[in-house]
Amino acid sequence: MTRVLIVDDSLTDRRLAGGLVARAGELDVHFAVDGRDALEQIELHLPDLVVTDLNMPMLDGLALVKAIREQYPMVPVILMTGNGSDAIAVEALRTGAASYVPKIRLADDLLTTIEQVLSVAHADRGRARLMRRLTRQQVEFELENDVELIMSLVQFLQDACRGMTLCDDADRVRLGVALQEAIINACFHGNLEVSSSLREADHRAYYDLAKERAAMLPYSDRRITVSVSISSLEAVFVIRDEGPGFDPHSLPDPRAPQNLEKSSGRGLLLMQTFMDEVRFNERGNEVTLVKRRSASPR
């Protein structure tokens, strides 16, 4: 069973997050009261995922992220962020966290984020050995608006980048999160034209509308094109949808405190933090992500 460690000095918040995670039914939930307690538990029983608060005594969330990145690079960390923690949250993402969920949106977004991060964290070790023998790769995929296909493609691209030593195990997860955000955006916001403002207002209605449009013309005929060039020095991912596009200059700054707790800016923040470059075309229906070789890939 997948083991999830929840770290928070607030008993109320631990119980809230634990109850939400337990709803999944297939996750083994454990708790720690601060970062120091978490590291002691991780040493005894390695979890598959850590969900941590940022503001804690003894050892805070930022220090915990750094320690896990150094000592247990294959264990992804999700942050639970509260008011006033925006600067620390961005620093933690830069340091090694895989994603984040604002505490005010735990009920809507925590399980979805956990599923997302776990889906890109499970590596196929045998395939990874083979991919290390690859020296250059150029591929192009044309996808229907199918989330399962998107997840499979993300894992394929993760394995290719890890195998060619572009990133270590921790950055493999973060690269996967960024790619997943970009391709899912092309599907939901681009081809299916489902507004992120609907997700803010009604989480269930957002996904119901996407499912409905995936089977409805003209949305169902639209495709996502993913063009990829990978070498031992960098990977370039070009993701294009067939939707109407948008004005890239109108994008709000996802690092601004007032935007950090909104679902609508979360994907862009993760892409900008985990990739070395993020560029949109003028029409707004194509994004280019560049990931350069890590300084010390493992």
Secondary structure, 3 states (H helix, E strand, C coil): CEEEEEECCCHHHHHHHHHHHHCCCCEEEEEECCHHHHHHHHHHCCCCEEEEECCCCCCCHHHHHHHHHHHCCCCCEEEEECCCCHHHHHHHHHHCCCEEEEHHHHHHHHHHHHHHHHHHHCCCHHHHHHHCCCCCEEEEEEECCCHHHHHHHHHHHHHHHHHCCCCCHHHHHHHHHHHHHHHHHHHHHHHCCCCHHHHHHCHHHHHHHHHHHCCCCCHHHCCEEEEEEECCCEEEEEEECCCCCCCHHHCCCCCCHHHHCCHHHHHHHHHHHHCCEEEECCCCCEEEEEEECCCCCC
